[in-house]
Amino acid sequence: MGTISLTHVILSVLIFIVMFFGIGFLVNMLLRMTWFMAILYPIVVILIIDEVKLYEYFTNPGNSFQLLGEKIMALHTVDVVILSSGLLGAIISGLVSKLLRKQGYQMF
């Protein structure tokens, strides 16, 4: 296991916030579903951290969910902070979209 510097952590947090804010904002504009990205984000996180193929959750759910639980428990604090920052970005995009709609902006 390698170590990660504080600079990498700060940059990763900022990148995840900006990336998922942007994706969430675009999805909110196109689909007009304010909290869609915030709801979809846990699935994205599972796809990021898990090495099990998506179809295996349906063909072999017992083993797949057990491996997922082990992967989640093995996450380091830094990993949790970085992944949580993506959720924060998705939530902020929902709040911004909601605020803009309240102020009268029509997005698509």
N, CA, C and O of each residue as an XYZ file, in Angstrom:
432
protein
N       0.830     -1.175      0.000
C       0.000      0.000      0.000
C       0.874      1.238      0.000
O       1.821      1.350      0.778
N       0.546      2.150     -0.870
C       1.271      3.399     -0.936
C       0.645      4.444     -0.031
O      -0.466      4.272      0.471
N       1.353      5.494      0.162
C       0.816      6.597      0.941
C       0.342      7.679      0.005
O       0.772      7.750     -1.146
N      -0.531      8.511      0.490
C      -1.072      9.599     -0.310
C      -0.800     10.896      0.442
O      -0.998     10.978      1.654
N      -0.349     11.898     -0.284
C       0.000     13.165      0.360
C      -1.252     14.010      0.576
O      -2.296     13.775     -0.032
N      -1.124     14.977      1.438
C      -2.231     15.878      1.734
C      -2.639     16.666      0.488
O      -3.819     16.960      0.294
N      -1.683     16.998     -0.335
C      -1.973     17.710     -1.582
C      -2.864     16.874     -2.492
O      -3.812     17.392     -3.083
N      -2.567     15.593     -2.604
C      -3.385     14.701     -3.426
C      -4.793     14.567     -2.867
O      -5.762     14.516     -3.625
N      -4.909     14.512     -1.563
C      -6.238     14.401     -0.945
C      -7.058     15.651     -1.231
O      -8.218     15.557     -1.632
N      -6.461     16.818     -1.027
C      -7.187     18.071     -1.256
C      -7.591     18.205     -2.719
O      -8.723     18.587     -3.017
N      -6.683     17.896     -3.626
C      -7.013     17.964     -5.053
C      -8.088     16.944     -5.433
O      -8.982     17.248     -6.223
N      -8.002     15.755     -4.882
C      -9.004     14.725     -5.176
C     -10.382     15.147     -4.675
O     -11.383     14.959     -5.367
N     -10.432     15.713     -3.481
C     -11.707     16.183     -2.934
C     -12.285     17.275     -3.834
O     -13.468     17.234     -4.173
N     -11.470     18.239     -4.220
C     -11.944     19.313     -5.090
C     -12.406     18.787     -6.446
O     -13.433     19.218     -6.970
N     -11.643     17.856     -7.007
C     -12.016     17.285     -8.306
C     -13.340     16.534     -8.209
O     -14.185     16.669     -9.094
N     -13.535     15.757     -7.168
C     -14.786     15.014     -7.025
C     -15.966     15.951     -6.810
O     -17.043     15.725     -7.361
N     -15.774     17.007     -6.010
C     -16.866     17.967     -5.804
C     -17.235     18.629     -7.125
O     -18.410     18.669     -7.490
N     -16.246     19.146     -7.844
C     -16.513     19.852     -9.095
C     -17.071     18.909    -10.155
O     -18.002     19.264    -10.877
N     -16.505     17.712    -10.250
C     -16.947     16.767    -11.273
C     -18.406     16.359    -11.065
O     -19.197     16.382    -12.008
N     -18.763     15.988     -9.841
C     -20.135     15.539     -9.619
C     -21.113     16.687     -9.498
O     -22.310     16.495     -9.710
N     -20.633     17.895     -9.158
C     -21.489     19.064     -9.259
C     -21.847     19.297    -10.722
O     -23.013     19.512    -11.054
N     -20.853     19.255    -11.585
C     -21.087     19.480    -13.010
C     -21.994     18.427    -13.630
O     -22.937     18.749    -14.353
N     -21.699     17.171    -13.340
C     -22.536     16.093    -13.881
C     -23.956     16.214    -13.345
O     -24.923     16.092    -14.096
N     -24.074     16.451    -12.054
C     -25.402     16.587    -11.450
C     -26.164     17.772    -11.997
O     -27.369     17.680    -12.230
N     -25.477     18.890    -12.206
C     -26.137     20.079    -12.734
C     -26.641     19.833    -14.150
O     -27.762     20.215    -14.484
N     -25.820     19.195    -14.989
C     -26.258     18.890    -16.356
C     -27.427     17.915    -16.368
O     -28.377     18.092    -17.130
N     -27.363     16.891    -15.530
C     -28.476     15.927    -15.457
C     -29.733     16.625    -14.963
O     -30.825     16.346    -15.457
N     -29.599     17.531    -13.996
C     -30.760     18.272    -13.494
C     -31.381     19.132    -14.586
O     -32.603     19.245    -14.671
N     -30.542     19.740    -15.421
C     -31.072     20.568    -16.498
C     -31.771     19.724    -17.557
O     -32.843     20.086    -18.041
N     -31.162     18.604    -17.913
C     -31.718     17.796    -18.999
C     -32.954     17.013    -18.587
O     -33.931     16.952    -19.334
N     -32.917     16.416    -17.406
C     -34.022     15.557    -16.986
C     -35.016     16.246    -16.061
O     -36.094     15.715    -15.795
N     -34.651     17.444    -15.565
C     -35.477     18.180    -14.614
C     -35.822     17.328    -13.393
O     -36.929     17.396    -12.860
N     -34.865     16.540    -12.972
C     -35.010     15.712    -11.772
C     -33.926     16.176    -10.802
O     -32.767     15.779    -10.924
N     -34.303     17.011     -9.844
C     -33.353     17.736     -9.015
C     -32.407     16.814     -8.247
O     -31.205     17.078     -8.206
N     -32.902     15.771     -7.655
C     -32.073     14.944     -6.769
C     -31.644     13.637     -7.410
O     -31.188     12.736     -6.706
N     -31.774     13.505     -8.726
C     -31.456     12.254     -9.413
C     -30.000     11.848     -9.210
O     -29.727     10.684     -8.916
N     -29.069     12.770     -9.357
C     -27.651     12.425     -9.233
C     -27.293     12.075     -7.799
O     -26.460     11.198     -7.571
N     -27.901     12.738     -6.835
C     -27.628     12.417     -5.434
C     -28.135     11.012     -5.091
O     -27.545     10.325     -4.257
N     -29.213     10.593     -5.724
C     -29.746      9.242     -5.501
C     -28.917      8.213     -6.263
O     -28.700      7.102     -5.780
N     -28.455      8.587     -7.456
C     -27.671      7.682     -8.285
C     -26.225      7.536     -7.793
O     -25.564      6.549     -8.116
N     -25.735      8.488     -7.030
C     -24.330      8.507     -6.625
C     -23.886      7.256     -5.865
O     -22.795      6.757     -6.142
N     -24.666      6.721     -4.925
C     -24.205      5.490     -4.258
C     -23.954      4.331     -5.227
O     -23.056      3.520     -4.997
N     -24.726      4.245     -6.293
C     -24.496      3.202     -7.294
C     -23.174      3.465     -8.011
O     -22.422      2.533     -8.296
N     -22.894      4.731     -8.301
C     -21.621      5.094     -8.931
C     -20.457      4.714     -8.021
O     -19.441      4.199     -8.487
N     -20.606      4.969     -6.725
C     -19.550      4.622     -5.762
C     -19.341      3.112     -5.734
O     -18.203      2.646     -5.697
N     -20.414      2.355     -5.752
C     -20.291      0.894     -5.755
C     -19.539      0.438     -7.001
O     -18.697     -0.457     -6.925
N     -19.834      1.041     -8.132
C     -19.126      0.677     -9.358
C     -17.655      1.078     -9.298
O     -16.812      0.424     -9.914
N     -17.334      2.149     -8.562
C     -15.945      2.587     -8.437
C     -15.152      1.635     -7.556
O     -14.037      1.250     -7.907
N     -15.718      1.249     -6.404
C     -14.930      0.485     -5.432
C     -15.001     -1.022     -5.622
O     -14.110     -1.742     -5.171
N     -16.039     -1.509     -6.277
C     -16.229     -2.952     -6.358
C     -15.612     -3.524     -7.624
O     -15.598     -2.876     -8.671
N     -15.107     -4.735     -7.515
C     -14.502     -5.411     -8.657
C     -15.428     -6.481     -9.246
O     -15.039     -7.200    -10.166
N     -16.628     -6.584     -8.727
C     -17.595     -7.570     -9.204
C     -18.342     -6.982    -10.391
O     -18.715     -5.809    -10.375
N     -18.558     -7.780    -11.404
C     -19.316     -7.332    -12.570
C     -20.765     -7.080    -12.164
O     -21.292     -7.730    -11.261
N     -21.402     -6.127    -12.847
C     -22.759     -5.730    -12.498
C     -23.744     -6.892    -12.597
O     -24.630     -7.022    -11.752
N     -23.603     -7.726    -13.604
C     -24.544     -8.831    -13.785
C     -24.419     -9.880    -12.679
O     -25.362    -10.635    -12.439
N     -23.275     -9.935    -12.009
C     -23.085    -10.917    -10.945
C     -23.940    -10.610     -9.713
O     -24.191    -11.503     -8.904
N     -24.389     -9.363     -9.558
C     -25.302     -9.036     -8.468
C     -26.647     -9.724     -8.666
O     -27.389     -9.926     -7.705
N     -26.962    -10.083     -9.901
C     -28.217    -10.764    -10.195
C     -28.032    -12.274    -10.311
O     -28.927    -13.039     -9.950
N     -26.876    -12.707    -10.812
C     -26.646    -14.140    -10.993
C     -26.087    -14.804     -9.740
O     -26.364    -15.977     -9.489
N     -25.300    -14.069     -8.948
C     -24.708    -14.604     -7.725
C     -24.758    -13.539     -6.628
O     -23.716    -13.027     -6.216
N     -25.969    -13.200     -6.148
C     -26.098    -12.065     -5.237
C     -25.437    -12.288     -3.871
O     -24.879    -11.345     -3.309
N     -25.483    -13.477     -3.337
C     -24.915    -13.727     -2.010
C     -23.436    -13.408     -1.958
O     -22.985    -12.651     -1.098
N     -22.691    -13.978     -2.868
C     -21.247    -13.756     -2.914
C     -20.916    -12.318     -3.297
O     -19.988    -11.729     -2.742
N     -21.665    -11.746     -4.238
C     -21.398    -10.393     -4.710
C     -21.575     -9.365     -3.594
O     -20.731     -8.486     -3.419
N     -22.661     -9.472     -2.847
C     -22.897     -8.512     -1.769
C     -21.923     -8.727     -0.607
O     -21.562     -7.775      0.084
N     -21.504     -9.959     -0.397
C     -20.506    -10.221      0.637
C     -19.180     -9.557      0.259
O     -18.542     -8.924      1.099
N     -18.767     -9.699     -0.999
C     -17.537     -9.051     -1.460
C     -17.651     -7.530     -1.402
O     -16.684     -6.844     -1.073
N     -18.837     -7.005     -1.721
C     -19.057     -5.567     -1.638
C     -18.915     -5.080     -0.195
O     -18.293     -4.047      0.055
N     -19.490     -5.823      0.750
C     -19.366     -5.464      2.156
C     -17.923     -5.469      2.624
O     -17.507     -4.591      3.380
N     -17.163     -6.453      2.178
C     -15.748     -6.515      2.539
C     -14.976     -5.335      1.962
O     -14.110     -4.766      2.626
N     -15.299     -4.968      0.710
C     -14.624     -3.832      0.082
C     -14.951     -2.522      0.805
O     -14.076     -1.680      1.001
N     -16.203     -2.361      1.193
C     -16.605     -1.144      1.898
C     -15.910     -1.060      3.249
O     -15.447      0.011      3.642
N     -15.834     -2.168      3.955
C     -15.177     -2.174      5.270
C     -13.661     -1.961      5.152
O     -13.024     -1.519      6.108
N     -13.090     -2.270      4.000
C     -11.648     -2.126      3.814
C     -11.241     -0.727      3.344
O     -10.051     -0.450      3.190
N     -12.215      0.152      3.116
C     -11.887      1.506      2.672
C     -11.156      2.264      3.774
O     -11.468      2.126      4.957
N     -10.198      3.048      3.371
C      -9.472      3.895      4.315
C     -10.243      5.193      4.516
O     -11.133      5.525      3.733
N      -9.906      5.902      5.542
C     -10.573      7.173      5.841
C     -10.439      8.155      4.680
O     -11.390      8.867      4.355
N      -9.287      8.195      4.067
C      -9.060      9.103      2.933
C     -10.000      8.756      1.784
O     -10.558      9.649      1.145
N     -10.176      7.466      1.520
C     -11.073      7.042      0.452
C     -12.506      7.474      0.741
O     -13.212      7.942     -0.152
N     -12.926      7.317      1.977
C     -14.285      7.703      2.365
C     -14.469      9.210      2.218
O     -15.516      9.659      1.752
N     -13.470      9.993      2.607
C     -13.553     11.452      2.477
C     -13.660     11.852      1.008
O     -14.478     12.702      0.656
N     -12.853     11.257      0.163
C     -12.877     11.598     -1.266
C     -14.209     11.197     -1.895
O     -14.799     11.982     -2.638
N     -14.684     10.001     -1.613
C     -15.960      9.563     -2.179
C     -17.128     10.372     -1.617
O     -18.093     10.640     -2.333
N     -17.051     10.757     -0.363
C     -18.104     11.589      0.229
C     -18.136     12.975     -0.390
O     -19.199     13.590     -0.482
N     -16.994     13.466     -0.810
C     -16.968     14.780     -1.450
C     -17.721     14.766     -2.777
O     -18.300     15.779     -3.169
N     -17.721     13.639     -3.466
C     -18.518     13.523     -4.688
C     -19.999     13.612     -4.389
O     -20.750     14.241     -5.135
N     -20.426     12.982     -3.293
C     -21.831     13.081     -2.884
C     -22.167     14.514     -2.518
O     -23.255     14.997     -2.830
N     -21.244     15.197     -1.861
C     -21.455     16.605     -1.523
C     -21.641     17.437     -2.786
O     -22.516     18.300     -2.834
N     -20.830     17.187     -3.805
C     -20.978     17.899     -5.074
C     -22.328     17.643     -5.727
O     -22.932     18.560     -6.283
N     -22.807     16.403     -5.665
C     -24.114     16.071     -6.242
C     -25.241     16.756     -5.469
O     -26.216     17.213     -6.065
N     -25.109     16.826     -4.153
C     -26.129     17.489     -3.336
C     -26.118     18.997     -3.590
O     -27.175     19.621     -3.685
N     -24.927     19.580     -3.699
C     -24.832     21.010     -3.983
C     -25.459     21.330     -5.339
O     -26.115     22.361     -5.489
N     -25.265     20.461     -6.321
C     -25.877     20.712     -7.636
C     -27.397     20.685     -7.544
O     -28.069     21.467     -8.216
N     -27.943     19.803     -6.726
C     -29.394     19.779     -6.525
C     -29.888     21.049     -5.854
O     -30.919     21.603     -6.236
N     -29.146     21.508     -4.848
C     -29.535     22.739     -4.161
C     -29.465     23.950     -5.090
O     -30.352     24.803     -5.069
N     -28.417     24.026     -5.900
C     -28.273     25.141     -6.829
C     -29.392     25.109     -7.871
O     -29.968     26.151     -8.186
N     -29.702     23.942     -8.404
C     -30.777     23.835     -9.398
C     -32.113     24.240     -8.793
O     -32.911     24.935     -9.421
N     -32.341     23.796     -7.572
C     -33.592     24.135     -6.892
C     -33.670     25.649     -6.650
O     -34.724     26.256     -6.843
N     -32.562     26.251     -6.230
C     -32.523     27.689     -5.993
C     -32.743     28.468     -7.286
O     -33.483     29.452     -7.301
N     -32.101     28.031     -8.377
C     -32.268     28.721     -9.655
C     -33.700     28.617    -10.163
O     -34.239     29.583    -10.703
N     -34.317     27.452     -9.994
C     -35.714     27.311    -10.421
C     -36.625     28.188     -9.573
O     -37.587     28.762    -10.083
N     -36.330     28.294     -8.295
C     -37.136     29.116     -7.393
C     -37.035     30.590     -7.781
O     -38.001     31.340     -7.637
N     -35.870     31.001     -8.270
C     -35.682     32.387     -8.676
C     -36.200     32.667    -10.086
O     -36.067     33.786    -10.582
N     -36.784     31.668    -10.732
C     -37.435     31.885    -12.004
C     -36.655     31.480    -13.238
O     -37.139     31.676    -14.353
N     -35.473     30.925    -13.079
C     -34.705     30.504    -14.240
C     -35.298     29.205    -14.797
O     -35.551     28.252    -14.060
N     -35.512     29.193    -16.105
C     -35.998     27.989    -16.766
C     -34.830     27.328    -17.457
O     -34.238     27.889    -18.378
N     -34.505     26.136    -17.008
C     -33.372     25.409    -17.595
C     -33.928     24.329    -18.515
O     -34.413     23.294    -18.058
N     -33.854     24.579    -19.779
C     -34.362     23.690    -20.820
C     -35.789     23.413    -20.563
O     -36.422     22.681    -21.323
